[in-house]
Amino acid sequence: MYDPVGGVAECDGCRRQMLVELRMIRNLEAEPQVLDEIREGIIFDFVCRYCHSTTRLPHPLLVYHQRHLPTMLYIAVPGMSRHDSQWTGTDLAQVVRAAENLTEAPHVGWGELEAITPVIENWMTEPTPANQEAAPPEEPLPDDLEALLARIRERLDPSAAVVDQLTQVDTSLAELSLARRRFGEAADQRIAEVTPVLEKLRIAVELTQIEELIDPVRGATPQGFERALIQSTALEERAEGSQRAHASVYRALARFKLDEHSGVEDHTEAIAILEPVLPVLRAEAERTWLAAALSNLGMMYYEQRRTGAVDTWIERSIRVGEEALGLPELSRVDSLRDRARRAAVLGNLHNAYGARLTGDPAENEARSFRLGEEALALLDPAESAFTVALIRNNLGMQYLRSQRGDRSANIEKAREELEFAATGLRREHAPMEWAMVQNNLGICYQERYAGDRAGNIEMAFTCFSNATAATRRENNLGEWSRARLGLAMTMLERDLEPVERFEQQSVDLIEEVLAAVEPDTPVAGECHQQLATLFGRRVNSGAVEYAGRALEHGARAILLHDRDRQPRAWGLTMSGLSLVKAQMADPDLPGSLKCAEDAIKALPRDSLPFEWGIAQLNKAVVHQIHGNLGAAVVHGELALQELTPARAPVIAARAADVVGECHAEAARWPEAAEAFQSAVTAFRYAYQDAARASARTALFRQAGVAHTSAAYATARAGDLAQAAMLAEAGRAFALREALELDPDTVDLSADHDSDEYREYLSALASMRAAEAAVRVPWLAHPRTTAQQARSEDRQRQSELESARRAAAQARARLTTPAPTDVAAIRRYAAGLDAVVYILSSAWGTVMLTLRPETGLIEKREHAFTHEHLAALLLHRDGPRGGLLVGAVLGGELMRQAIEDLQRSPVAGWLRDGLQGLGTTMIVPMGPWSAVPFALFTEDGSVLVHAVSAEVRHHCRTRLARKSGRRPGVLGYAHRSLPLASREVEAVAAMFGDGLTVPAGPSAKDDLLAALARFDHLHLATHGIYQLDEPAESAIYVDEEPLPLRELIQHQLLNGVRLAFLSACQTGISDVLSARDEVVGLPSACIHSGAIGVIGTLWQVDDAATLLLVQTFYREYRSSEPPVALARARKWLRTVSAGEILRECADLPPALEFLRLRPSTDRPFSEPYFWAPFIYVGA
């Protein structure tokens, strides 16, 4: 085994960087799978950890087999020059020469992969010279004919392999031909009697050989069916009577399978081959061949229903199936073969009755299930894994299609059956059937709304991806199409970034299928349906220019779907069209309502409750768009009757939001509060079910908004206590969850010597190990398929979720979790004068002020909406960029943004609400996190920014503990900032003990190595906030970023009392996506173990920062960090030029301008200089 070469490549799917493992030397003897990798075309394929898509990266490759050394084969990279190829190949060959101790010089053959593959195949199949067996010598004929016939009888071995049996028969026939010449006329009669027997025997063996080619248990392939078709056709010409009929049975089956894998739905040719031989087979004494023919014909009739005349073909299928079932030969169940034969007929009847249109539907379905169960009862899964898997697959699909009983329960039964089927098949043995089951299981998960919706979609994506990897358009068009269509839609619902790229990949997949199938087939209808859905999503997101394409594809899908036979597809397509017509540039209200109503009528509530509920929800949205609020509420509430939080939490939350929004628009605040609180409940279910981190992140984004809406409406309804509880509960889900598990936040009263505490620490260590396994950089190498990567990823995620549950349970046994009520918030806010929650909605803004000492809650309202706030943050038009753009670009843009904020309608309201509160913890909801509230507290009020009151409480618990760190400061100054080194020196001088990390290439490593020693951290460096990817926001140590993710992953700040991030934009949180996860460096530092953090909201002035830092640390000697920061801000705002000149004996060059100012001038009175600094923590 040779060491791989590591590298970095860009994923074709998501454009993220991925680590790759390039294996440039492969030993065929040690790694025989190399040939399979070459045949399957995956030897240069690498799987992305993030999106699981495959990227092809051709690289130099040298292969060899030890028995053929010193000859080796080298495949060059396309586009590499001949000179570079020769040098690379020669270098790799020398590595092999040294490893294999070759005395001869290597002989390297050069060529492209396609040209070299046959040579590799020969190397793998050729026996070694030492093991080659000499051809057996020809035996002389015996002296008399009877001795020859005895030898022939002895030679013929029915237990031998088919190939050997053919050789035995051919040898015997050749000997009889020689015997005719040797023994003359006297032997003619005896030889004439024996020869036909041997010829019939040969035909029987050939039939067995054909059976092996088409037997799926042995791994039937399209190539095998092609060979079977050729051999059976030739055999029909030579055989007579029953044997010719038997050959026709196999020929018909081979033709049917080839057509099926090619996507041909008309099986007339196969049926025409098989039907004429039934009279011959009915005349046979032993009618097992008749049973097989009838079973195959029933299967063909069943599939022929796709061409039309469904009733006729299904009835024919049932007729021949019942005839087969009535044969005495099928009543035998003694042997495995007998049981398998009967089970096959039962399975075909199970399918036919399941699709039957005549008679009582309930009776047909019941009989279908009975037949399927009877078939399963005949078979042992260990002995007949393949057949059992197919029957289980069919049962699963029957449950999935069933229009009787509880839809959710049917989907769960379908999932159980299909998962069982998936375990019974192996891709390498039965690739086409395996792909079929993977597709069906993907559909099942795609339609499953119960439980973790994101997890269901991830499982569906995995199944469709598996099927995609196992199918080829040219030999399995049906499953190839289904796999690609399923992959396209689940790729969208995974909601990974960049959305636009994955959307385009979905469009490409669907259009590829559309180009490959006939334009008037059901598959084409599904393609148009999915394209309509995809373009409809874009319209729903505001891109109304896609409405025409959505309507075009939707109309085609409606024409190709049968409303009665395919109510789900027809109804969902029509429902989607209703939204498009309601939102296009020139809305069609009557048309949208008609589409919505037609969809509801087409979807039977009893058998398709989820789909019916979605159609009701879409109709509610249509009414809402056009201002029919009463009708919207009616249909939204109808939707919620089926889409309950427990059964479909994410969709239930959407329905509850629509109802709440309509009530809010009509100022019915109690009703709005109730609806929004239902959405909160739904997200709680969804969060509990979500296993994957990516799924939870998506829920944070939505759940935070739901809590804000619920808190706002509840406050407007007058229940201020409940509103405060909702506001507190809607903040920082994952951060609170992490802090609740942190040992440093365990109550001081807990017994650290108890068994419970040791169990808790053990569970926590397991959880940390599972987290590390998920986060560890993952090497992509060609030995790992996309299927394996997804399976391993799913296993790691499952282990992490189990570890999280175990840690949470252990912590709960140690300290019983308390409910988040007003009493808890008052306890969390102990020592403060006020807690202020500020939240905005589409109907206005509310400020809730809680007095911890008395429990009194005050409410202030303003008409300032979420849209008004968004305009302050990010101006879409004009040269003024808003607070966020100003924060990133700084300078004049930030000054303009501050002016806009101070002149905004809400400024005076904020000032009136925040002035005079004393020491105040402010909890800004959503985009309010980017607002500098210090602007509105110029009276000297102390502000503590908090992710939530509970997070502040956990920080106080940490503060009460001994950290084990020594008092002192670890500092670092970026060399590109003129005043940074002076700032850090001043801080170090005030502490008396500490370490300043020198700038240089090793600065980051030196900083991390020293981080565990001191209880204070001061970084004067550059910081950057990533608007599009907040988790990549970072501070820079020399030229290396220290990103948010790294802080959290390694718990770098555990025990740090104060981290002062004197850098640009270190205080900004993720506000663009309304993700109340509060992704930003301050919360990341808290997550990483810090007790308090000072950061900045925008690019800061170096000179002003130096003065504020010096003043802060002077004040910090005698006061808590938020108090010291408030005093330092006030000092900077009010200090005069003369006072600065008197205090700074050694004036830095950046402050020389003060000598030119009047001594009474206040150079830093603008909010631009003093307002960006915020404190978060205890």
Helices and strands as residue ranges (DSSP letters): E 5-10, E 17-22, E 25-27, H 33-39, E 45-47, E 54-56, E 61-64, G 66-68, E 71-75, H 82-99, E 107-111, H 113-125, G 129-131, H 145-155, H 162-183, G 184-187, H 188-214, G 216-218, H 222-238, H 241-261, H 268-274, G 275-277, H 278-282, H 288-304, G 305-307, H 310-325, G 328-331, H 336-355, H 361-378, H 385-401, H 407-424, H 431-446, H 453-470, H 477-493, H 499-516, H 522-540, G 544-546, H 547-560, H 567-583, H 589-602, H 609-625, H 629-642, H 649-665, H 669-689, H 693-716, H 720-729, H 733-741, G 743-745, H 755-775, H 786-814, H 822-828, E 834-841, E 844-850, E 857-862, H 866-873, H 882-889, H 891-903, H 907-914, E 920-924, G 926-930, G 933-936, E 943-945, H 949-959, E 966-973, H 980-991, E 994-997, H 1003-1010, E 1014-1020, E 1023-1024, G 1030-1032, E 1034-1037, E 1040-1043, H 1044-1049, E 1058-1062, H 1081-1087, E 1092-1096, H 1102-1116, H 1121-1134, H 1137-1143, G 1149-1156, H 1167-1170, E 1173-1177
